[in-house]
């Protein structure tokens, strides 16, 4: 044994460094303690062990423990239903005016074969326009297919058949080569004459 490994006696006045003394004493006590354990494992076996542990841990979540103070009771709540917002839009439609005697309502049959209910004021009589092609302006609700006409001036009688509006198609004519319009006009400036 070397002199550095010798443990000085417990009661020795020659102890100059108590930290070294306790360190050596602790190494001797702990040097004989503990268990040495080693094993060798191959990569495929390690993968199978990890897979087994993870499958076991994740499958534990399927089972629950009945703990009284952790009871969760689901309360039935009313599910929100999708309701269409009533949206009124200022618009106009053209079509043939019809009257339903059963419902006592006026309908506007558009060119796309859509029937739109017309809501007109009581003082406005449309019976003379039944069967005619009209243009009606008002607030329209798409969900109810209702057009609120507020005034007689919002209705216009049209011709029986739609007439196309003649339009001119512009023709593009090739232009000739541009002529240069720059001029070389002299600019009069003051000159200083020297003798």
C-alpha positions in Angstrom: 0.0 0.0 0.0 1.2 3.5 -0.7 1.4 6.1 2.0 -1.4 8.1 0.5 -3.8 5.2 0.9 -3.1 4.6 4.6 -5.8 5.8 6.8 -4.5 7.7 9.8 -5.8 6.8 13.2 -9.0 8.5 14.4 -7.4 10.3 17.2 -4.2 11.6 15.9 -3.0 15.0 16.5 -1.0 14.9 13.3 -4.1 15.1 11.2 -3.6 18.3 9.2 -6.4 18.0 6.7 -9.7 16.5 8.1 -11.4 16.6 4.6 -8.8 14.2 3.2 -9.2 12.0 6.3 -13.0 11.7 5.9 -12.7 11.2 2.2 -10.4 8.3 2.6 -12.5 6.8 5.3 -15.7 7.1 3.2 -14.0 5.5 0.2 -13.0 2.5 2.4 -16.5 2.1 3.8 -18.3 2.5 0.5 -15.7 0.5 -1.4 -17.0 -2.7 0.0 -20.7 -1.8 -0.4 -23.0 -2.2 -3.4 -23.8 -4.8 -6.0 -22.2 -5.1 -9.4 -24.7 -6.2 -12.0 -24.2 -6.4 -15.8 -26.0 -8.1 -18.7 -25.7 -8.1 -22.4 -28.7 -7.5 -24.7 -29.0 -7.6 -28.5 -30.7 -4.8 -30.5 -33.6 -6.9 -31.7 -34.3 -8.0 -28.2 -34.1 -4.4 -26.9 -36.6 -3.4 -29.6 -39.0 -6.1 -28.6 -38.8 -5.2 -24.9 -39.4 -1.5 -25.6 -42.3 -2.4 -27.8 -43.8 -4.6 -25.2 -43.5 -2.0 -22.4 -45.0 0.8 -24.6 -47.9 -1.4 -25.7 -48.6 -2.3 -22.1 -48.4 1.3 -20.9 -50.7 2.6 -23.7 -53.2 -0.2 -23.2 -53.6 0.6 -19.5 -55.4 3.8 -20.5 -58.4 1.7 -21.6 -59.2 0.7 -18.1 -60.4 3.0 -15.4 -60.2 2.8 -11.6 -63.4 3.5 -9.8 -62.4 6.3 -7.4 -65.5 7.9 -5.8 -64.3 11.5 -5.6 -63.1 11.4 -9.2 -66.5 10.4 -10.7 -67.3 12.4 -13.8 -71.0 12.6 -14.8 -71.8 14.0 -18.2 -74.7 16.5 -18.2 -76.9 16.5 -21.2 -76.8 19.9 -22.8 -78.8 21.3 -25.7 -76.8 21.2 -28.9 -76.8 24.4 -30.9 -78.6 24.1 -34.2 -77.5 25.9 -37.3 -80.0 28.6 -37.9 -80.0 30.7 -41.0 -79.7 34.3 -40.2 -82.4 36.4 -41.7 -80.5 38.5 -44.1 -82.3 41.2 -46.1 -80.6 42.4 -49.3 -81.7 45.3 -51.5 -82.2 43.8 -55.0 -84.5 43.6 -58.0 -86.0 40.8 -60.1 -87.7 40.5 -63.5 -90.3 38.0 -64.2 -94.0 37.3 -64.9 -96.4 38.3 -62.2 -98.8 35.6 -61.0 -101.5 35.6 -58.3 -102.5 32.6 -56.1 -106.1 32.7 -55.1 -105.7 30.0 -52.5 -103.0 31.9 -50.6 -104.0 35.4 -51.7 -100.4 36.2 -52.6 -98.6 37.6 -55.6 -95.7 35.6 -57.1 -93.0 36.6 -59.4 -91.9 33.8 -61.8 -88.4 34.6 -62.9 -86.6 33.5 -66.0 -84.8 30.8 -64.0 -88.2 29.3 -63.1 -88.0 30.5 -59.5 -91.1 31.6 -57.7 -90.6 34.6 -55.4 -93.3 35.8 -53.1 -94.1 39.5 -53.3 -95.0 41.3 -50.2 -96.8 44.6 -51.3 -98.5 47.3 -49.2 -102.3 47.1 -48.9 -102.8 50.3 -50.9 -101.0 48.9 -54.0 -103.3 46.9 -56.3 -101.4 44.6 -58.7 -104.3 42.7 -60.2 -104.0 44.7 -63.4 -100.4 43.6 -63.8 -101.1 39.8 -63.4 -99.7 37.9 -66.4 -97.4 40.8 -67.4 -93.7 40.9 -67.3 -92.5 43.3 -64.5 -89.4 44.5 -62.8 -89.8 44.6 -59.0 -87.3 46.2 -56.6 -87.2 45.7 -52.8 -85.6 43.9 -49.9 -85.1 40.2 -50.6 -84.7 37.4 -48.1 -83.2 34.3 -49.8 -84.2 31.9 -47.0 -87.9 32.8 -47.3 -87.8 33.7 -51.0 -89.7 36.9 -50.1 -89.3 40.3 -51.8 -90.8 43.2 -49.9 -91.9 45.9 -52.3 -92.5 49.2 -50.4 -93.7 51.6 -53.1 -95.4 51.6 -56.5 -92.5 53.2 -58.1 -90.5 50.1 -57.3 -92.5 48.2 -60.0 -92.0 48.7 -63.7 -94.0 47.0 -66.5 -91.7 45.6 -69.2 -92.3 44.4 -72.7 -93.7 40.9 -73.1 -90.5 39.5 -74.5 -87.0 40.5 -73.6 -85.3 42.6 -76.2 -81.7 42.7 -76.8 -79.9 46.0 -76.6 -77.9 46.6 -79.7 -74.3 47.2 -78.9 -71.3 48.1 -81.1 -68.3 45.9 -81.0 -65.2 48.1 -81.2 -62.8 47.2 -84.0 -59.1 47.8 -83.5 -57.5 49.5 -86.5 -53.8 49.2 -87.0 -52.1 52.5 -86.6 -49.4 53.8 -89.0 -45.9 54.5 -87.9 -45.7 57.4 -85.6 -44.4 60.7 -87.0 -41.8 62.5 -85.1 -43.1 65.9 -83.9 -40.0 67.2 -82.2 -38.8 70.6 -83.5 -35.5 72.2 -83.2 -36.6 75.7 -82.2 -33.8 77.9 -81.0 -34.2 79.5 -77.5 -33.2 83.1 -77.3 -30.8 83.8 -74.5 -28.9 86.9 -73.4 -25.3 87.0 -74.6 -22.5 88.9 -73.1 -20.2 90.5 -75.7 -16.6 91.0 -74.8 -14.3 93.4 -76.6 
